[in-house]
Amino acid sequence: MKISIVGTGYVGLVTGTCFSDTGVNVTCVDIDEEKISKLKKGIIPIYEPGLENMIKNNVEKGRLHFTTSLKESLDQAEVIFIAVGTPPGEDGSADLSHVLNVAHEIGKHLDHTMVVVTKSTVPIGTAEKVRKAIREELEKRGVDITFYVASNPEFLKEGNAVEDFLKPDRIVVGTDSEEAEKVIRRLYKPFLLNNHPILFMDIPSAELTKYAANAMLATKISFMNDIANLCELVGADVNMVRKGIGSDSRIGNKFIYPGIGYGGSCFPKDVKAIIRTAKSYNYHLRLLQAVEDINEDQKRILVTKVKKYFNDDVKGKTFAIWGLSFKPHTDDMREAPSKVIINELMQAGAKVKAYDPVAMNEAKKEFGNTIQYGQDPYDVLIDADGLLLLTEWPEFRIPNYKVMAKLMNHKVVFDGRNIYDAAEMEEKGFDYFGIGRSLNK
Ligand code: NAD
């Protein structure tokens, strides 16, 4: 079987690589020439655990190819996946220009029957737009070639993407043709072993499922952040409350950790986009608007604590930052709360020294030399007036408190992810501030 994957980002590259690992012949296409030339040389443009070896292995076996030519990738392909970005447009709706450019490109070059699958996160009605764009191009060419469209939203998590793709909680496919269903079922068969389910449904339901899933997850986060803020006011500890509610099987204990707000390339844009979709049907998604508002405030909560601690005078002070990526195990800094926090500190006249195990190159694109970067976590603590923990990378979990105390100018820790034990921190002589904890002053 031969397939094409258009868009070689987090989703496209992982999808293509994992399919090639099952023996399928995969061509990954991207318009970014630098990305493709790096991939051809074996340089992987993103950090994703397990991906590099898998790419190397499948390239060596001759099953995984990279090109900038969509036309070339169509040769004998049975399926083409569209996995390009869908960034937020100015009004919050998903920008479909990349997806539709690809659809037009497919229409220009299609010369045999094919299933066109949208894997990007796209609003309801996009599969129809893809169908229309391809038809338009075929009509222009005066040819009649059979093709099918389908929607197959992706649920992988950055930082665990390969594992998620190989062992999916579920695969969702929206289709209106038996032919497409048959081909997609065959392609995904190796991933269905051990009872991983594949759910076929109508196209609008599949398109909405992805947004509803991300909106639900974002809701859990904003709900816990709201409860954490209340905990601080009433003298409760959100860690206790979390355990207390999480042991109710109807609630469950996953994804109910408070922090400094959600970020990344998906939740913020997908919450905005579903609100926008509802608006276009004259429906106001009140709950999700609140989810978004809470999140915006939560990204600033740590800086508020810092300013309060220093009596609103942080000018000239130096703050160490541990963690820049929006979550551990990824170098992705899109919509990362760290960006808001660093900008707010700098606006208040503070200096920032940051360390992240893998995201520093990304941070340099954002901040250049306006902040300093450390070689390791302790490097940035030298003469720091405070430490802000922003990403819960494993290497920050059990730090050497003695070394920290010696290096820091001022022993205060603002823990945006609640990874430290408040009592232990105080015992070691640090002033400690977490999120929603009774020990906060
Ligand atoms: P990305 O920005 O990492 O990659 C997108 C790639 O598409 C880029 O390399 C870009 O150069 C390429 N591209 C753009 N236009 C193109 C064109 N006309 N032809 C060929 N290539 C083109 O994006 P991503 O994070 O992989 O996300 C892709 C889609 O998947 C988005 O809709 C996103 O919402 C969705 N998604 C992302 C994740 C995630 O964790 N990143 C998870 C699930 C779903």
Boltz pocket constraint, residues with backbone or C-beta under 6 A from the ligand:
constraints:
  - pocket:
      binder: B
      contacts: [[A, 6], [A, 7], [A, 8], [A, 9], [A, 10], [A, 11], [A, 12], [A, 29], [A, 30], [A, 31], [A, 32], [A, 35], [A, 83], [A, 84], [A, 85], [A, 86], [A, 98], [A, 101], [A, 102], [A, 119], [A, 120], [A, 121], [A, 122], [A, 154], [A, 155], [A, 156], [A, 157], [A, 158], [A, 265], [A, 266]]
      max_distance: 6.0
